[in-house]
Amino acid sequence: MRLAEALAQGTKTIARHEVLLLLTHFTDLSRADMLVSEEKQMPDEQCRAFFNAVERRQKGEPLQYIIGEWDFYGLTFTVDKRALIPRGETELLVEEVVETLGYRSARVLDVCTGSGCIAVAVAKTLDVEVVAADISEDALSLARENAARHGVGDRVRFVHSDLAQGLLDEGLDGTFDIVISNPPYILSRDMAELQREVREYEPHLALDGGVDGMDLYRRLLPQAYTLLKQGGGLFLEIGPAGVKELAQQTGFSDVKLLNDYAGLPRMVVANKK
C-alpha cells in the first residue's frame, strides 16, 4: 500500500495529525519526508502495525500509549499504562526548580513520581541527587526504565512509599533542599466526566484526589515541611484552589500561586523558613 493510501484510509476514522504521527512512527520517516514520498510503498508489516494502531486510537486509547513514548522537557520518555502520560504544563515545575537551584548541588525529592519525568528531567539538567517516591510499584518500574534511558539511574533513587511517608520512616527529616510533586487532584465526582482517553486508560490511582481533590495535599504538605531543610523550597502542581491557603496553614512562607501557559492557576511555590 502507498503512503498516500494509508494516509487517506487512516483519516477516515481518526484525526489527520494523529495519522501523520502514527505514520512517521511506523515508517521512521519525518513528516516532511513522508509528504514528498506519498507514492512510496509501505511493507506489509508496517501496514499491519499502522492499521492496528489506528484501530486502537479509534477505540480511545491515548496516542502516547500506542506510540510508547512521549516528549517532556526536551527528553523522550517511555510511556505506558503503568503511569500517567507526561503533560506539558508539568514542565513548569521543572522550569521553576531549575531556575531556583541554578548550578548549585542539592538534594531533591519528587513525590508521586509516576513515569519519572520530573525526577529524570531535574537529574538530567542539574547536578543534583534525586529521590523519587511513588505508591505504585508499576509506576516505579517505568520510572527506573526512564532513568536508565537517560543515563541518570545512578543519581535517582526510587522509593516505594505512600506519598513521602517512606522518607520520614528513614529519618530523613530536614535533609531535602527541594520537594516537588504533581499529586492526584481530580475530584472523585469528576472522574466519570474525564475525557475517554484519560478515564478508560490512565491509572485512576494517579488521578483521584478525593471528594474535594485535596486529600493528598492534606497529607503531603506536613510531610514535605518536615523533610525540607530550613530555607528549602516546595513546588506543587495543583488543581484545587485551596492548596495555597493549606500551605500557609502548614507553616510555609512566601507562598505564591503561579499560572500555566494558558493563564490558569497551576502551581504553588513556597519556602520553609
Salt bridges, closest charged atoms under 4 A:
GLU5 OE1 - ARG2 NE 3.86
GLU18 OE2 - ARG57 NH2 3.08
GLU39 OE1 - ARG2 NH1 2.95
GLU55 OE2 - LYS59 NZ 3.44
GLU61 OE2 - ARG56 NH2 2.72
GLU69 OE1 - ARG149 NH2 2.90
ASP80 OD2 - ARG82 NH2 2.74
GLU129 OE2 - ARG107 NE 3.26
GLU137 OE2 - HIS160 ND1 3.47
GLU145 OE2 - ARG82 NH1 2.96
ASP162 OD2 - ARG219 NH2 2.69
GLU170 OE1 - ARG157 NH2 2.99
ASP177 OD1 - LYS229 NZ 3.28
GLU197 OE2 - ARG57 NH2 3.05
GLU200 OE1 - ARG196 NE 3.48
GLU200 OE2 - ARG199 NH2 3.45
GLU202 OE2 - ARG87 NH2 2.69
ASP212 OD2 - ARG218 NH2 2.29
ASP215 OD1 - ARG218 NH1 3.34
ASP254 OD2 - LYS273 NZ 3.46
ASP260 OD2 - ARG266 NE 3.08
